[in-house]
Amino acid sequence: MQPTYMPWAGFLNLMAGVDLFIYLDDAQYERATWQNRNRVLVAGQPAWLTVPVLRDFLGAPIHQVRIDDRLPWRRKHAMLLQQAYARHEFAIDMRDAVEMLDDMAVTRLATLNIAILDRLRDRLGIMTRTLRSSELGIGGVRTDRLIAILAHVGATEYVTPPGSLEYLRNDDFVGRAPQRLLVHDFHPTPYPQCGAASFVSHLSILDVVAHLGWQGARRYIRPSVPCLRELQEQQP
């Protein structure tokens, strides 16, 4: 999975449910994606938090993309989160998750995203081992590269989000790869959200933490209903 900015609960659920999680940090950077933005709840409505990046890096691998600190985005994100969740029961827990926003030494987007994820993993009790694809030295594109990475780490199963199924089918992953293919299927459970007329799903995990605290968020990303299913393809 690409390292995303303050990801949603499903991202953490997938990470908690595997033995090895690989950050695809050398995938191509794309504007206006989860790579550099996510949503939180402000006055009952979803609002975007976006990390600006230097335009020279558009189209470059994510791990090379530099943050544009000529803009006061760090202070704006911190202030918006403080104002949006100040009266929530677990506001302190939420602020704990994003303390590294103040670290001006973190200048690359992937480094920032992974640093936030490391804090989240620690607080949520996720012990899954992680690697960065940029450090593996494995070439290729799309499914060819995926199969090579799986072979490199000795994987026997591969978990995919539903959004990647189309290209895996088009590239005949099941027919080509020896690994068993599992589909990740996490459905967010509604929880009381302060100020919201109805439940707003797929927000950043920060919203879960602010409403439920670290202990509640630990339980939330580990529902009793299994979130993995084996792909059942129809045989010709």
Buried (B, 14 or more C-beta within 10 A) or exposed (E): BBBBBBBBBBBBBBBBBBEEBBBBBBBEBEEEEBBBBBBBBBEEEBEEBBBBBBEEBEEBBBBBBBBBBEEEBBEEBBEBBEEBBEEBEBBEBBBBBBEBBEEEEBBBBBBBBBBBBEBBBEBBEBEBEBBBBBEBEBEEEEBEBBBEBBEEEEBEEBBBBEEBBEEBBEBEBEEEBEBEBBBBBBEBEEBEBBEBEEEBBEBBBBBBBBBBBBEBBBEBBBBEEEBBEEBEEEEE
